[in-house]
Every structure is written in structure tokens, then in C-alpha cells.
Amino acid sequence: MVKYKQQVQDMLSAHEEQFKAFKRVHDEYELDPVTHQEAFNEKGLEIQALLRRWENNLCGKSESGKFGKFSSNLAEKFRGEVKVHFPLIDHVGMIN
């Protein structure tokens, strides 16, 4: 398995309860964004913090090394893999 996909799987496993709770809110938000906006943003901020921490763990070492130019691509792939599970993750913090 590719490193960024493994990192996403490890993150989902390590914080299973938080991601399950966010998945419920995410699915409700998908059906009715206006009604569930506040809960989605609240849970989403917690998830965004986790994503940043795991993304930094994945990309942090490569940024300062000879592979620094590939770090942004790796971060994008990581975020893309997260969007497979949570397609609306980028909507956290937005107001409808």
C-alpha cells in the first residue's frame, strides 16, 4: 500500500470513535446542509486538527530533505484520500 493511503488508514483506526461521530454528522450535513451546518463545523474543526497533525507527520520529514518539492504533491494525495471517505471535508467552516 502507498504511504499516504496507509497513513490515512492508520489515522482512521487510531481515532475511530471521532471519525465515526464525524461520519454521522457528515452524512446528515450532506442531506441537509442548512440544518446541520453548526454541528458539522464543530465536529469538522476537531477532524481538521487531526488531519493537519497526520499530514504533518507524513510530509514533515520530506519538506526539509532533498524531496521537498514532492511534499506538496504528497499532501494533496493525502487530502484526496481523505476525501474518498469524507467528500465534504472542505466545507468545514463554510456558512450556507
C-alpha positions as CSV (number, residue, x, y, z in Angstrom):
1,M,0.0,0.0,0.0
2,V,1.2,3.5,-0.8
3,K,2.5,5.5,2.2
4,Y,-0.2,8.2,2.1
5,K,-3.0,5.7,1.9
6,Q,-1.5,3.7,4.8
7,Q,-1.3,7.0,6.8
8,V,-5.0,7.7,6.2
9,Q,-5.9,4.1,7.3
10,D,-3.7,4.4,10.4
11,M,-5.3,7.8,11.2
12,L,-8.9,6.4,10.8
13,S,-8.0,3.4,13.0
14,A,-6.3,5.4,15.7
15,H,-9.2,7.9,16.1
16,E,-12.0,5.5,15.1
17,E,-14.6,6.9,17.5
18,Q,-14.0,10.6,16.5
19,F,-14.2,9.7,12.8
20,K,-17.4,7.6,13.3
21,A,-19.0,10.6,15.0
22,F,-17.9,12.9,12.3
23,K,-19.2,10.5,9.6
24,R,-22.7,10.6,11.1
25,V,-22.6,14.4,11.1
26,H,-21.1,14.5,7.7
27,D,-23.8,12.3,6.2
28,E,-26.6,14.4,7.9
29,Y,-24.9,17.5,6.5
30,E,-24.8,16.0,3.1
31,L,-28.6,15.5,3.2
32,D,-29.5,18.9,4.8
33,P,-26.6,21.4,4.9
34,V,-28.5,24.3,6.4
35,T,-29.9,22.4,9.4
36,H,-26.7,20.5,10.3
37,Q,-24.1,23.3,9.5
38,E,-23.3,24.1,13.1
39,A,-22.7,20.5,14.2
40,F,-20.7,19.8,11.0
41,N,-18.4,22.8,11.6
42,E,-18.0,21.9,15.3
43,K,-17.0,18.3,14.7
44,G,-15.2,19.2,11.5
45,L,-12.8,21.5,13.3
46,E,-11.7,18.6,15.5
47,I,-11.2,16.4,12.5
48,Q,-9.3,19.2,10.6
49,A,-6.8,19.4,13.6
50,L,-6.3,15.6,13.4
51,L,-5.8,15.8,9.6
52,R,-3.2,18.5,9.9
53,R,-1.3,16.5,12.6
54,W,-1.3,13.3,10.5
55,E,-0.5,15.2,7.3
56,N,2.5,17.0,9.0
57,N,3.6,13.6,10.3
58,L,3.6,12.3,6.7
59,C,5.1,15.3,5.0
60,G,7.2,16.9,7.7
61,K,10.4,14.9,7.1
62,S,10.3,15.3,3.3
63,E,9.9,19.1,3.3
64,S,13.4,19.7,4.6
65,G,15.1,17.0,2.7
66,K,16.0,16.5,-0.9
67,F,12.4,15.5,-1.7
68,G,10.9,18.8,-0.5
69,K,9.5,19.6,-3.9
70,F,7.3,16.4,-3.7
71,S,5.9,17.3,-0.3
72,S,3.0,19.4,-1.6
73,N,2.0,16.6,-4.0
74,L,2.1,14.1,-1.1
75,A,-0.1,16.4,1.0
76,E,-2.6,16.7,-1.9
77,K,-2.7,12.9,-2.3
78,F,-3.3,12.5,1.4
79,R,-6.1,15.0,1.3
80,G,-7.5,13.3,-1.8
81,E,-7.6,10.0,0.1
82,V,-9.4,11.7,3.0
83,K,-12.0,13.0,0.5
84,V,-12.7,9.4,-0.6
85,H,-14.1,8.9,2.9
86,F,-15.4,12.4,3.6
87,P,-16.2,14.2,0.3
88,L,-17.4,17.4,2.0
89,I,-14.4,17.8,4.4
90,D,-13.5,21.1,2.6
91,H,-16.9,22.6,3.6
92,V,-15.9,22.7,7.2
93,G,-16.1,26.3,8.4
94,M,-18.3,27.5,5.4
95,I,-21.6,29.1,6.0
96,N,-24.6,28.3,3.9
